[in-house]
Amino acid sequence: MRGTTGDIGEEAPSSAGLDRALRRIARAVVDYALPPRCPGCGLVVDDDRQFCLTCWSSLAFLDGPACAQCSIPLPAALPGGPVTCGACLAAPPPFDGAPAAVAYGPVARTVALRLKYGRRTGHARLIAGLMARRLAMLASEEPILLVPIPLHRWRLWSRGFNQAALVADELTRLTNAPRDHHLLLRTKATKALRGQGRRERERIVSGAFALAPGAKEKAAGRHLVLIDDVHASGATLRSAARALRRSGAARISALTWARVVPDALMTSNIFDFARVDSDMIYERMTG
């Protein structure tokens, strides 16, 4: 029946329906004034946190065969189960796997830089969405605890946020895996690693991390997963993992958004890490 004054009619609009309609109108107005743009190139796209076809097609997802210890991509799968790369055989890393969502390239680099230095904090949700698939592959018998790579307090104060912590928060929202921002401390203010060789990077971050008070109780029996944005030489991740080894955790892994792989930056068979790392210095973002 139709509603009349004083009656509750079947066609009377509900408050929830009115709220949805108002949100749709508001969204349409915002999209018209500030349309969603591709996080890689800035092209107008259909929805927030969506790549255009060109940028999406250029991302190299690291889903193929990889080293069982450091997760560096391997040319092809080999029979006989997990394979360890030569570098890990010579010097085993302090973590049990370090997968990344994508290979480091122009689009992955732009997204990471715009999050870190362009203050596009919404990119943390985009990054976490693509990292969540890789996190599922790290599932183990031990309960997982996400541990974002911490910033030194001086850098945190100057930047205003820790991009790794933002990504960890979004991963928790997406997967329900708990995170702890304070399990690991950055006790030494290190200079930027940009432009440094592998040995110098190892020296710079050596001893930069320490366990927080009570960390051993929180870590006992858990699978700790370090979270960061970019895995270049791995010096930062290895230093952090060595500190976590003292916690008594059952297992330690690392998970990142983008990883430098041999085909990405190679000059005369020697990696050039001059422009990449999880500790890249400030670079002004435009666009």
Phi and psi restraints in degrees (value plus and minus 20) as a CYANA .aco file:
   2 ARG   PHI    -101.3   -61.3
   2 ARG   PSI     123.1   163.1
   3 GLY   PHI     -92.9   -52.9
   3 GLY   PSI     118.0   158.0
   4 THR   PHI    -140.9  -100.9
   4 THR   PSI     154.6   194.6
   5 THR   PHI     -76.9   -36.9
   5 THR   PSI     103.6   143.6
   6 GLY   PHI      68.6   108.6
   6 GLY   PSI     -28.3    11.7
   7 ASP   PHI    -122.6   -82.6
   7 ASP   PSI     137.4   177.4
   8 ILE   PHI    -120.0   -80.0
   8 ILE   PSI      79.6   119.6
   9 GLY   PHI    -107.7   -67.7
   9 GLY   PSI     134.2   174.2
  10 GLU   PHI     -86.1   -46.1
  10 GLU   PSI     -44.9    -4.9
  11 GLU   PHI    -118.2   -78.2
  11 GLU   PSI     -16.6    23.4
  12 ALA   PHI     -86.2   -46.2
  12 ALA   PSI     108.0   148.0
  13 PRO   PHI     -86.3   -46.3
  13 PRO   PSI     116.8   156.8
  14 SER   PHI    -102.1   -62.1
  14 SER   PSI     138.7   178.7
  15 SER   PHI     -85.8   -45.8
  15 SER   PSI     -54.4   -14.4
  16 ALA   PHI     -86.2   -46.2
  16 ALA   PSI     -62.7   -22.7
  17 GLY   PHI     -84.4   -44.4
  17 GLY   PSI     -57.5   -17.5
  18 LEU   PHI     -86.3   -46.3
  18 LEU   PSI     -60.5   -20.5
  19 ASP   PHI     -81.7   -41.7
  19 ASP   PSI     -62.9   -22.9
  20 ARG   PHI     -83.0   -43.0
  20 ARG   PSI     -60.7   -20.7
  21 ALA   PHI     -84.9   -44.9
  21 ALA   PSI     -62.1   -22.1
  22 LEU   PHI     -85.4   -45.4
  22 LEU   PSI     -57.5   -17.5
  23 ARG   PHI     -86.2   -46.2
  23 ARG   PSI     -58.5   -18.5
  24 ARG   PHI     -84.2   -44.2
  24 ARG   PSI     -60.9   -20.9
  25 ILE   PHI     -85.1   -45.1
  25 ILE   PSI     -65.2   -25.2
  26 ALA   PHI     -81.8   -41.8
  26 ALA   PSI     -61.2   -21.2
  27 ARG   PHI     -83.6   -43.6
  27 ARG   PSI     -60.5   -20.5
  28 ALA   PHI     -83.2   -43.2
  28 ALA   PSI     -59.5   -19.5
  29 VAL   PHI     -85.7   -45.7
  29 VAL   PSI     -65.6   -25.6
  30 VAL   PHI     -83.6   -43.6
  30 VAL   PSI     -63.7   -23.7
  31 ASP   PHI     -83.8   -43.8
  31 ASP   PSI     -52.1   -12.1
  32 TYR   PHI     -90.5   -50.5
  32 TYR   PSI     -62.8   -22.8
  33 ALA   PHI     -98.0   -58.0
  33 ALA   PSI     -60.4   -20.4
  34 LEU   PHI    -151.3  -111.3
  34 LEU   PSI      57.8    97.8
  35 PRO   PHI     -84.8   -44.8
  35 PRO   PSI     128.4   168.4
  36 PRO   PHI     -79.2   -39.2
  36 PRO   PSI     121.6   161.6
  37 ARG   PHI    -146.9  -106.9
  37 ARG   PSI     129.4   169.4
  38 CYS   PHI     -80.6   -40.6
  38 CYS   PSI     108.8   148.8
  39 PRO   PHI     -87.9   -47.9
  39 PRO   PSI     -33.6     6.4
  40 GLY   PHI    -109.8   -69.8
  40 GLY   PSI     -62.0   -22.0
  41 CYS   PHI    -147.4  -107.4
  41 CYS   PSI     -31.5     8.5
  42 GLY   PHI      70.0   110.0
  42 GLY   PSI     -18.3    21.7
  43 LEU   PHI     -86.3   -46.3
  43 LEU   PSI     121.4   161.4
  44 VAL   PHI     -84.2   -44.2
  44 VAL   PSI     111.1   151.1
  45 VAL   PHI    -146.3  -106.3
  45 VAL   PSI     159.5   199.5
  46 ASP   PHI     -97.9   -57.9
  46 ASP   PSI     -49.5    -9.5
  47 ASP   PHI    -167.9  -127.9
  47 ASP   PSI     142.8   182.8
  48 ASP   PHI     -83.8   -43.8
  48 ASP   PSI     130.7   170.7
  49 ARG   PHI      34.3    74.3
  49 ARG   PSI      22.2    62.2
  50 GLN   PHI    -146.8  -106.8
  50 GLN   PSI     111.6   151.6
  51 PHE   PHI    -102.2   -62.2
  51 PHE   PSI     131.7   171.7
  52 CYS   PHI     -92.3   -52.3
  52 CYS   PSI     146.1   186.1
  53 LEU   PHI     -80.7   -40.7
  53 LEU   PSI     -59.8   -19.8
  54 THR   PHI     -84.5   -44.5
  54 THR   PSI     -67.5   -27.5
  55 CYS   PHI     -87.4   -47.4
  55 CYS   PSI     -61.0   -21.0
  56 TRP   PHI     -81.4   -41.4
  56 TRP   PSI     -62.4   -22.4
  57 SER   PHI     -87.3   -47.3
  57 SER   PSI     -44.8    -4.8
  58 SER   PHI    -102.9   -62.9
  58 SER   PSI     -34.0     6.0
  59 LEU   PHI     -92.6   -52.6
  59 LEU   PSI     111.9   151.9
  60 ALA   PHI    -122.1   -82.1
  60 ALA   PSI      81.4   121.4
  61 PHE   PHI     -96.5   -56.5
  61 PHE   PSI     114.1   154.1
  62 LEU   PHI    -113.5   -73.5
  62 LEU   PSI      50.6    90.6
  63 ASP   PHI    -125.5   -85.5
  63 ASP   PSI     -20.9    19.1
  64 GLY   PHI    -107.6   -67.6
  64 GLY   PSI    -185.7  -145.7
  65 PRO   PHI     -79.5   -39.5
  65 PRO   PSI     124.6   164.6
  66 ALA   PHI    -171.4  -131.4
  66 ALA   PSI     140.5   180.5
  67 CYS   PHI     -81.4   -41.4
  67 CYS   PSI     117.7   157.7
  68 ALA   PHI     -87.6   -47.6
  68 ALA   PSI     -39.9     0.1
  69 GLN   PHI    -124.0   -84.0
  69 GLN   PSI     -67.7   -27.7
  70 CYS   PHI    -126.1   -86.1
  70 CYS   PSI     -27.8    12.2
  71 SER   PHI      45.8    85.8
  71 SER   PSI      -1.1    38.9
  72 ILE   PHI     -85.6   -45.6
  72 ILE   PSI     115.4   155.4
  73 PRO   PHI     -80.9   -40.9
  73 PRO   PSI     122.3   162.3
  74 LEU   PHI    -130.2   -90.2
  74 LEU   PSI     132.6   172.6
  75 PRO   PHI     -78.8   -38.8
  75 PRO   PSI     -56.7   -16.7
  76 ALA   PHI    -180.0  -140.0
  76 ALA   PSI     135.5   175.5
  77 ALA   PHI     -89.8   -49.8
  77 ALA   PSI     121.6   161.6
  78 LEU   PHI    -135.3   -95.3
  78 LEU   PSI     127.2   167.2
  79 PRO   PHI     -89.0   -49.0
  79 PRO   PSI     136.6   176.6
  80 GLY   PHI      80.7   120.7
  80 GLY   PSI      -6.6    33.4
  81 GLY   PHI      71.0   111.0
  81 GLY   PSI    -180.1  -140.1
  82 PRO   PHI     -77.3   -37.3
  82 PRO   PSI     123.0   163.0
  83 VAL   PHI    -140.1  -100.1
  83 VAL   PSI     120.0   160.0
  84 THR   PHI    -127.9   -87.9
  84 THR   PSI     113.5   153.5
  85 CYS   PHI     -91.8   -51.8
  85 CYS   PSI     144.7   184.7
  86 GLY   PHI     -81.5   -41.5
  86 GLY   PSI     -58.6   -18.6
  87 ALA   PHI     -83.3   -43.3
  87 ALA   PSI     -59.6   -19.6
  88 CYS   PHI     -94.2   -54.2
  88 CYS   PSI     -50.2   -10.2
  89 LEU   PHI     -85.5   -45.5
  89 LEU   PSI     -57.8   -17.8
  90 ALA   PHI     -95.8   -55.8
  90 ALA   PSI     -58.9   -18.9
  91 ALA   PHI    -165.8  -125.8
  91 ALA   PSI      68.1   108.1
  92 PRO   PHI     -77.4   -37.4
  92 PRO   PSI     112.8   152.8
  93 PRO   PHI     -93.1   -53.1
  93 PRO   PSI     141.9   181.9
  94 PRO   PHI    -103.3   -63.3
  94 PRO   PSI      -5.6    34.4
  95 PHE   PHI    -150.2  -110.2
  95 PHE   PSI     142.6   182.6
  96 ASP   PHI    -128.2   -88.2
  96 ASP   PSI      50.9    90.9
  97 GLY   PHI      84.2   124.2
  97 GLY   PSI     119.3   159.3
  98 ALA   PHI    -166.2  -126.2
  98 ALA   PSI      43.4    83.4
  99 PRO   PHI     -88.8   -48.8
  99 PRO   PSI     138.2   178.2
 100 ALA   PHI    -153.0  -113.0
 100 ALA   PSI     136.9   176.9
 101 ALA   PHI     -91.4   -51.4
 101 ALA   PSI     -66.2   -26.2
 102 VAL   PHI    -158.3  -118.3
 102 VAL   PSI     142.1   182.1
 103 ALA   PHI     -97.6   -57.6
 103 ALA   PSI     125.2   165.2
 104 TYR   PHI     -86.9   -46.9
 104 TYR   PSI     105.9   145.9
 105 GLY   PHI    -177.8  -137.8
 105 GLY   PSI    -194.5  -154.5
 106 PRO   PHI     -75.6   -35.6
 106 PRO   PSI     -65.7   -25.7
 107 VAL   PHI     -91.6   -51.6
 107 VAL   PSI     -66.2   -26.2
 108 ALA   PHI     -80.1   -40.1
 108 ALA   PSI     -59.4   -19.4
 109 ARG   PHI     -84.3   -44.3
 109 ARG   PSI     -64.3   -24.3
 110 THR   PHI     -81.6   -41.6
 110 THR   PSI     -64.2   -24.2
 111 VAL   PHI     -81.9   -41.9
 111 VAL   PSI     -65.2   -25.2
 112 ALA   PHI     -83.5   -43.5
 112 ALA   PSI     -62.8   -22.8
 113 LEU   PHI     -89.4   -49.4
 113 LEU   PSI     -58.1   -18.1
 114 ARG   PHI     -89.3   -49.3
 114 ARG   PSI     -50.4   -10.4
 115 LEU   PHI     -89.1   -49.1
 115 LEU   PSI     -70.4   -30.4
 116 LYS   PHI     -94.4   -54.4
 116 LYS   PSI     -66.1   -26.1
 117 TYR   PHI    -131.8   -91.8
 117 TYR   PSI     -42.0    -2.0
 118 GLY   PHI    -111.0   -71.0
 118 GLY   PSI     -20.4    19.6
 119 ARG   PHI      41.3    81.3
 119 ARG   PSI       8.7    48.7
 120 ARG   PHI    -106.2   -66.2
 120 ARG   PSI      52.3    92.3
 121 THR   PHI     -85.1   -45.1
 121 THR   PSI     -40.3    -0.3
 122 GLY   PHI     -84.4   -44.4
 122 GLY   PSI     -39.7     0.3
 123 HIS   PHI     -85.8   -45.8
 123 HIS   PSI     -39.7     0.3
 124 ALA   PHI     -81.3   -41.3
 124 ALA   PSI     -56.4   -16.4
 125 ARG   PHI     -89.6   -49.6
 125 ARG   PSI     -60.5   -20.5
 126 LEU   PHI     -80.9   -40.9
 126 LEU   PSI     -68.5   -28.5
 127 ILE   PHI     -80.8   -40.8
 127 ILE   PSI     -66.1   -26.1
 128 ALA   PHI     -83.4   -43.4
 128 ALA   PSI     -54.9   -14.9
 129 GLY   PHI     -81.3   -41.3
 129 GLY   PSI     -56.8   -16.8
 130 LEU   PHI    -105.0   -65.0
 130 LEU   PSI     -43.5    -3.5
 131 MET   PHI     -98.3   -58.3
 131 MET   PSI     -42.9    -2.9
 132 ALA   PHI     -81.1   -41.1
 132 ALA   PSI     -54.1   -14.1
 133 ARG   PHI     -82.8   -42.8
 133 ARG   PSI     -60.1   -20.1
 134 ARG   PHI     -91.9   -51.9
 134 ARG   PSI     -53.6   -13.6
 135 LEU   PHI     -82.5   -42.5
 135 LEU   PSI     -58.6   -18.6
 136 ALA   PHI     -81.1   -41.1
 136 ALA   PSI     -51.1   -11.1
 137 MET   PHI     -94.0   -54.0
 137 MET   PSI     -35.3     4.7
 138 LEU   PHI    -109.2   -69.2
 138 LEU   PSI     -18.2    21.8
 139 ALA   PHI     -75.5   -35.5
 139 ALA   PSI     119.2   159.2
 140 SER   PHI    -165.0  -125.0
 140 SER   PSI     158.6   198.6
 141 GLU   PHI     -87.2   -47.2
 141 GLU   PSI     -50.1   -10.1
 142 GLU   PHI    -100.1   -60.1
 142 GLU   PSI     124.3   164.3
 143 PRO   PHI     -86.1   -46.1
 143 PRO   PSI     117.4   157.4
 144 ILE   PHI    -104.0   -64.0
 144 ILE   PSI     122.6   162.6
 145 LEU   PHI    -152.9  -112.9
 145 LEU   PSI     100.6   140.6
 146 LEU   PHI    -100.3   -60.3
 146 LEU   PSI     113.0   153.0
 147 VAL   PHI    -148.0  -108.0
 147 VAL   PSI      80.1   120.1
 148 PRO   PHI     -87.8   -47.8
 148 PRO   PSI     122.3   162.3
 149 ILE   PHI     -80.9   -40.9
 149 ILE   PSI     101.4   141.4
 150 PRO   PHI     -99.5   -59.5
 150 PRO   PSI     134.9   174.9
 151 LEU   PHI    -116.8   -76.8
 151 LEU   PSI     133.1   173.1
 152 HIS   PHI     -87.9   -47.9
 152 HIS   PSI     129.5   169.5
 153 ARG   PHI     -77.8   -37.8
 153 ARG   PSI     -52.9   -12.9
 154 TRP   PHI     -87.2   -47.2
 154 TRP   PSI     -60.8   -20.8
 155 ARG   PHI     -91.7   -51.7
 155 ARG   PSI     -55.6   -15.6
 156 LEU   PHI     -84.0   -44.0
 156 LEU   PSI     -62.1   -22.1
 157 TRP   PHI     -85.3   -45.3
 157 TRP   PSI     -59.4   -19.4
 158 SER   PHI     -93.0   -53.0
 158 SER   PSI     -56.4   -16.4
 159 ARG   PHI    -105.1   -65.1
 159 ARG   PSI     -54.6   -14.6
 160 GLY   PHI      75.4   115.4
 160 GLY   PSI     -32.5     7.5
 161 PHE   PHI    -182.4  -142.4
 161 PHE   PSI     142.0   182.0
 162 ASN   PHI    -128.8   -88.8
 162 ASN   PSI      93.5   133.5
 163 GLN   PHI     -81.8   -41.8
 163 GLN   PSI     -54.7   -14.7
 164 ALA   PHI     -85.2   -45.2
 164 ALA   PSI     -57.3   -17.3
 165 ALA   PHI     -87.3   -47.3
 165 ALA   PSI     -58.2   -18.2
 166 LEU   PHI     -82.9   -42.9
 166 LEU   PSI     -62.5   -22.5
 167 VAL   PHI     -85.3   -45.3
 167 VAL   PSI     -61.6   -21.6
 168 ALA   PHI     -81.4   -41.4
 168 ALA   PSI     -60.5   -20.5
 169 ASP   PHI     -79.5   -39.5
 169 ASP   PSI     -63.8   -23.8
 170 GLU   PHI     -89.1   -49.1
 170 GLU   PSI     -56.0   -16.0
 171 LEU   PHI     -83.6   -43.6
 171 LEU   PSI     -59.3   -19.3
 172 THR   PHI     -83.4   -43.4
 172 THR   PSI     -62.4   -22.4
 173 ARG   PHI     -82.2   -42.2
 173 ARG   PSI     -58.0   -18.0
 174 LEU   PHI    -100.9   -60.9
 174 LEU   PSI     -55.6   -15.6
 175 THR   PHI    -135.9   -95.9
 175 THR   PSI     -31.2     8.8
 176 ASN   PHI      50.4    90.4
 176 ASN   PSI     -13.1    26.9
 177 ALA   PHI     -90.1   -50.1
 177 ALA   PSI     106.7   146.7
 178 PRO   PHI     -88.5   -48.5
 178 PRO   PSI     135.8   175.8
 179 ARG   PHI    -151.7  -111.7
 179 ARG   PSI     139.0   179.0
 180 ASP   PHI    -157.4  -117.4
 180 ASP   PSI      90.0   130.0
 181 HIS   PHI     -95.6   -55.6
 181 HIS   PSI     -33.1     6.9
 182 HIS   PHI    -140.6  -100.6
 182 HIS   PSI      -9.9    30.1
 183 LEU   PHI     -88.6   -48.6
 183 LEU   PSI     -56.0   -16.0
 184 LEU   PHI    -137.4   -97.4
 184 LEU   PSI     117.0   157.0
 185 LEU   PHI    -134.4   -94.4
 185 LEU   PSI     126.0   166.0
 186 ARG   PHI    -120.7   -80.7
 186 ARG   PSI      84.8   124.8
 187 THR   PHI    -113.6   -73.6
 187 THR   PSI     -32.3     7.7
 188 LYS   PHI    -145.3  -105.3
 188 LYS   PSI     107.8   147.8
 189 ALA   PHI     -98.2   -58.2
 189 ALA   PSI      89.2   129.2
 190 THR   PHI    -120.1   -80.1
 190 THR   PSI     130.0   170.0
 191 LYS   PHI     -93.3   -53.3
 191 LYS   PSI     142.5   182.5
 192 ALA   PHI     -81.4   -41.4
 192 ALA   PSI     125.0   165.0
 193 LEU   PHI    -107.2   -67.2
 193 LEU   PSI     -27.9    12.1
 194 ARG   PHI     -79.1   -39.1
 194 ARG   PSI     112.6   152.6
 195 GLY   PHI      66.3   106.3
 195 GLY   PSI     -22.1    17.9
 196 GLN   PHI    -116.4   -76.4
 196 GLN   PSI     128.7   168.7
 197 GLY   PHI     -96.9   -56.9
 197 GLY   PSI     153.3   193.3
 198 ARG   PHI     -79.3   -39.3
 198 ARG   PSI     -68.7   -28.7
 199 ARG   PHI     -84.2   -44.2
 199 ARG   PSI     -60.2   -20.2
 200 GLU   PHI     -86.4   -46.4
 200 GLU   PSI     -57.4   -17.4
 201 ARG   PHI     -82.5   -42.5
 201 ARG   PSI     -62.6   -22.6
 202 GLU   PHI     -81.0   -41.0
 202 GLU   PSI     -60.8   -20.8
 203 ARG   PHI     -86.0   -46.0
 203 ARG   PSI     -62.0   -22.0
 204 ILE   PHI     -82.7   -42.7
 204 ILE   PSI     -64.1   -24.1
 205 VAL   PHI    -112.6   -72.6
 205 VAL   PSI     -20.7    19.3
 206 SER   PHI     -79.9   -39.9
 206 SER   PSI     106.3   146.3
 207 GLY   PHI      52.7    92.7
 207 GLY   PSI      -3.9    36.1
 208 ALA   PHI     -99.7   -59.7
 208 ALA   PSI     -34.0     6.0
 209 PHE   PHI    -141.3  -101.3
 209 PHE   PSI     132.3   172.3
 210 ALA   PHI    -168.7  -128.7
 210 ALA   PSI     137.7   177.7
 211 LEU   PHI     -96.6   -56.6
 211 LEU   PSI     121.6   161.6
 212 ALA   PHI     -96.3   -56.3
 212 ALA   PSI     137.7   177.7
 213 PRO   PHI     -76.0   -36.0
 213 PRO   PSI     113.8   153.8
 214 GLY   PHI      63.1   103.1
 214 GLY   PSI     -17.2    22.8
 215 ALA   PHI     -84.6   -44.6
 215 ALA   PSI     -56.5   -16.5
 216 LYS   PHI     -83.5   -43.5
 216 LYS   PSI     -57.6   -17.6
 217 GLU   PHI     -86.9   -46.9
 217 GLU   PSI     -58.2   -18.2
 218 LYS   PHI     -92.4   -52.4
 218 LYS   PSI     -53.4   -13.4
 219 ALA   PHI    -108.4   -68.4
 219 ALA   PSI     -38.5     1.5
 220 ALA   PHI     -75.1   -35.1
 220 ALA   PSI     104.9   144.9
 221 GLY   PHI      55.8    95.8
 221 GLY   PSI     -14.0    26.0
 222 ARG   PHI    -122.8   -82.8
 222 ARG   PSI     142.8   182.8
 223 HIS   PHI    -120.9   -80.9
 223 HIS   PSI      84.6   124.6
 224 LEU   PHI    -106.0   -66.0
 224 LEU   PSI     111.0   151.0
 225 VAL   PHI    -140.1  -100.1
 225 VAL   PSI      88.7   128.7
 226 LEU   PHI     -88.4   -48.4
 226 LEU   PSI     116.7   156.7
 227 ILE   PHI    -137.8   -97.8
 227 ILE   PSI     108.4   148.4
 228 ASP   PHI    -169.5  -129.5
 228 ASP   PSI     154.5   194.5
 229 ASP   PHI    -109.4   -69.4
 229 ASP   PSI     -69.9   -29.9
 230 VAL   PHI    -145.8  -105.8
 230 VAL   PSI     115.9   155.9
 231 HIS   PHI    -132.3   -92.3
 231 HIS   PSI      83.4   123.4
 232 ALA   PHI    -121.9   -81.9
 232 ALA   PSI    -115.3   -75.3
 233 SER   PHI     -95.7   -55.7
 233 SER   PSI     -41.6    -1.6
 234 GLY   PHI      65.3   105.3
 234 GLY   PSI     -15.3    24.7
 235 ALA   PHI     -81.0   -41.0
 235 ALA   PSI     -63.4   -23.4
 236 THR   PHI     -84.8   -44.8
 236 THR   PSI     -66.0   -26.0
 237 LEU   PHI     -83.2   -43.2
 237 LEU   PSI     -60.5   -20.5
 238 ARG   PHI     -86.7   -46.7
 238 ARG   PSI     -60.7   -20.7
 239 SER   PHI     -84.4   -44.4
 239 SER   PSI     -62.3   -22.3
 240 ALA   PHI     -86.0   -46.0
 240 ALA   PSI     -60.4   -20.4
 241 ALA   PHI     -85.2   -45.2
 241 ALA   PSI     -57.4   -17.4
 242 ARG   PHI     -81.6   -41.6
 242 ARG   PSI     -59.3   -19.3
 243 ALA   PHI     -85.1   -45.1
 243 ALA   PSI     -61.5   -21.5
 244 LEU   PHI     -87.8   -47.8
 244 LEU   PSI     -46.3    -6.3
 245 ARG   PHI     -78.3   -38.3
 245 ARG   PSI     -47.4    -7.4
 246 ARG   PHI    -100.5   -60.5
 246 ARG   PSI     -20.7    19.3
 247 SER   PHI    -106.0   -66.0
 247 SER   PSI     -34.5     5.5
 248 GLY   PHI      63.4   103.4
 248 GLY   PSI      -3.9    36.1
 249 ALA   PHI     -84.1   -44.1
 249 ALA   PSI     130.8   170.8
 250 ALA   PHI     -91.3   -51.3
 250 ALA   PSI     -51.3   -11.3
 251 ARG   PHI    -178.9  -138.9
 251 ARG   PSI     129.9   169.9
 252 ILE   PHI    -153.6  -113.6
 252 ILE   PSI     110.0   150.0
 253 SER   PHI    -151.8  -111.8
 253 SER   PSI     155.6   195.6
 254 ALA   PHI    -154.9  -114.9
 254 ALA   PSI     128.1   168.1
 255 LEU   PHI    -160.4  -120.4
 255 LEU   PSI     109.2   149.2
 256 THR   PHI    -152.3  -112.3
 256 THR   PSI     146.5   186.5
 257 TRP   PHI     -94.3   -54.3
 257 TRP   PSI     -72.2   -32.2
 258 ALA   PHI    -153.8  -113.8
 258 ALA   PSI     123.3   163.3
 259 ARG   PHI    -148.1  -108.1
 259 ARG   PSI     114.4   154.4
 260 VAL   PHI     -93.3   -53.3
 260 VAL   PSI     104.6   144.6
 261 VAL   PHI    -137.8   -97.8
 261 VAL   PSI     142.0   182.0
 262 PRO   PHI     -71.2   -31.2
 262 PRO   PSI     -55.8   -15.8
 263 ASP   PHI     -96.1   -56.1
 263 ASP   PSI     -33.4     6.6
 264 ALA   PHI    -100.9   -60.9
 264 ALA   PSI     -67.8   -27.8
 265 LEU   PHI    -158.3  -118.3
 265 LEU   PSI      82.0   122.0
 266 MET   PHI    -164.9  -124.9
 266 MET   PSI     106.0   146.0
 267 THR   PHI    -152.8  -112.8
 267 THR   PSI      96.3   136.3
 268 SER   PHI      32.0    72.0
 268 SER   PSI      20.1    60.1
 269 ASN   PHI      45.9    85.9
 269 ASN   PSI       0.1    40.1
 270 ILE   PHI    -146.0  -106.0
 270 ILE   PSI     108.0   148.0
 271 PHE   PHI     -83.0   -43.0
 271 PHE   PSI     120.9   160.9
 272 ASP   PHI    -132.0   -92.0
 272 ASP   PSI      83.6   123.6
 273 PHE   PHI    -116.7   -76.7
 273 PHE   PSI       2.0    42.0
 274 ALA   PHI     -83.9   -43.9
 274 ALA   PSI     -43.6    -3.6
 275 ARG   PHI    -137.3   -97.3
 275 ARG   PSI     -13.5    26.5
 276 VAL   PHI    -159.0  -119.0
 276 VAL   PSI     125.9   165.9
 277 ASP   PHI     148.9   188.9
 277 ASP   PSI     146.7   186.7
 278 SER   PHI     -89.9   -49.9
 278 SER   PSI     -27.4    12.6
 279 ASP   PHI    -136.3   -96.3
 279 ASP   PSI      17.3    57.3
 280 MET   PHI     -79.4   -39.4
 280 MET   PSI     119.9   159.9
 281 ILE   PHI     -95.3   -55.3
 281 ILE   PSI     149.6   189.6
 282 TYR   PHI     -77.9   -37.9
 282 TYR   PSI     112.8   152.8
 283 GLU   PHI    -156.0  -116.0
 283 GLU   PSI     102.6   142.6
 284 ARG   PHI     -86.5   -46.5
 284 ARG   PSI     111.3   151.3
 285 MET   PHI    -120.3   -80.3
 285 MET   PSI     119.1   159.1
 286 THR   PHI    -142.6  -102.6
 286 THR   PSI     143.4   183.4
